[in-house]
Amino acid sequence: MAKPDNRSDNVEKLQEMIQNSMENMRETRDYLNAHGDEISAEEKANLQQKNERREESIEGFRSEIKDEASQME
């Protein structure tokens, strides 16, 4: 028998994922600011692209939070 879908903590988990992603973005920016002239252009571009993907993920998480909130009403 399948477990029932427990969505009660989804918003909390999504908010935590947003916070973690934002912290990782800050750490990457700080790293690039401190060491950007010491790393290769390719590595620098990879880190910048990773932050762009994090931004996209954050937008997706926020959208999911809105969906969750509307389903709780």
C-alpha positions in Angstrom: 0.0 0.0 0.0 1.4 3.4 -1.0 2.1 6.0 1.6 -0.3 9.0 1.6 1.2 12.2 0.2 2.2 14.3 3.2 2.7 17.8 1.9 2.5 19.6 5.3 6.2 20.5 5.3 6.8 21.2 1.6 6.8 25.0 2.0 9.3 24.7 4.9 11.6 22.4 2.8 11.4 24.7 -0.2 12.2 27.8 1.9 15.2 25.9 3.3 16.4 25.0 -0.3 16.1 28.7 -1.3 18.2 29.7 1.7 20.8 27.1 0.9 21.0 28.1 -2.7 21.3 31.8 -1.8 24.1 31.0 0.6 25.9 29.0 -2.1 25.5 31.9 -4.5 27.0 34.3 -2.0 29.9 32.0 -1.3 30.6 31.6 -5.0 30.5 35.4 -5.6 32.8 36.0 -2.6 35.2 33.3 -4.0 35.1 34.9 -7.4 35.7 38.4 -5.9 38.6 37.1 -3.8 40.2 34.7 -6.3 38.8 35.5 -9.7 42.2 36.7 -11.0 43.8 33.4 -9.9 41.5 30.9 -11.6 41.1 30.1 -15.3 38.6 31.8 -17.4 36.9 28.5 -17.9 36.5 27.8 -14.2 35.3 31.4 -13.7 32.7 30.9 -16.4 31.6 27.6 -14.9 31.1 29.1 -11.5 29.1 32.0 -13.0 26.9 29.6 -14.9 26.4 27.6 -11.8 25.1 30.7 -10.0 22.8 31.4 -13.0 21.3 27.9 -12.6 20.9 28.5 -8.9 18.9 31.7 -9.7 16.7 29.6 -12.0 16.2 27.0 -9.3 15.3 29.7 -6.7 12.6 31.0 -9.1 11.3 27.5 -9.5 11.2 27.0 -5.7 9.3 30.2 -5.2 6.8 29.1 -7.9 6.4 25.8 -6.0 5.8 27.7 -2.8 3.0 29.7 -4.4 1.5 26.4 -5.7 1.7 24.8 -2.3 0.1 27.9 -0.6 -2.8 27.9 -3.1 -3.5 24.2 -2.5 -3.5 24.8 1.3 -6.4 27.3 1.1 
